[in-house]
Amino acid sequence: MTNFINGLLRFRRGPWEMLASILIALGVVMLMQPIAIWLYSYSFIVTLVGTVMFIIVSHFPE
């Protein structure tokens, strides 16, 4: 856990890509759930933020 936080603070690629991937997966789950309309409403924004974040952090150093 400490390595993950240190990686985030030092702008390393691995932890930031993992965080972006989690956001993308969360957005897809929010899109497919049938319970709350507000989750469905924000699913596109969460997926878009995760995708843009993944594109940006792919340029970070390892």
C-alpha positions in Angstrom: 0.0 0.0 0.0 2.8 2.4 0.8 4.5 1.7 -2.6 1.2 2.5 -4.3 0.9 5.8 -2.6 4.5 6.7 -3.1 4.1 5.8 -6.8 1.1 8.1 -7.0 3.0 11.0 -5.3 6.0 10.5 -7.6 3.8 10.3 -10.8 4.9 6.8 -11.7 3.1 5.1 -14.5 2.0 1.8 -12.8 -0.1 3.2 -9.9 -1.7 5.9 -12.1 -2.6 3.4 -14.8 -4.1 1.1 -12.2 -6.2 4.0 -10.9 -7.3 4.9 -14.4 -8.3 1.3 -15.2 -10.3 1.2 -12.0 -12.2 4.3 -13.0 -12.9 2.8 -16.5 -14.2 -0.4 -14.9 -16.3 1.5 -12.4 -17.8 3.5 -15.2 -18.7 0.4 -17.1 -20.3 -1.2 -14.0 -22.2 2.0 -13.4 -23.5 1.8 -17.0 -24.8 -1.7 -16.7 -26.4 -1.6 -13.2 -30.3 -1.5 -13.2 -30.8 0.1 -9.8 -30.0 3.8 -9.6 -30.6 6.2 -12.5 -28.0 8.7 -11.1 -25.3 6.1 -11.3 -26.2 5.5 -15.0 -26.2 9.3 -15.5 -22.6 9.7 -14.3 -21.3 6.5 -15.9 -20.2 8.2 -19.2 -18.3 10.9 -17.3 -16.5 8.5 -15.1 -15.5 6.3 -18.1 -14.4 9.3 -20.1 -12.3 10.6 -17.2 -10.7 7.2 -16.7 -9.9 7.0 -20.5 -8.4 10.4 -20.7 -6.5 9.8 -17.5 -5.1 6.6 -19.0 -4.0 8.3 -22.1 -2.2 11.1 -20.1 -0.5 8.8 -17.6 0.8 6.5 -20.3 3.4 9.2 -20.9 4.6 9.1 -17.3 8.0 7.5 -16.5 8.1 4.0 -15.1 
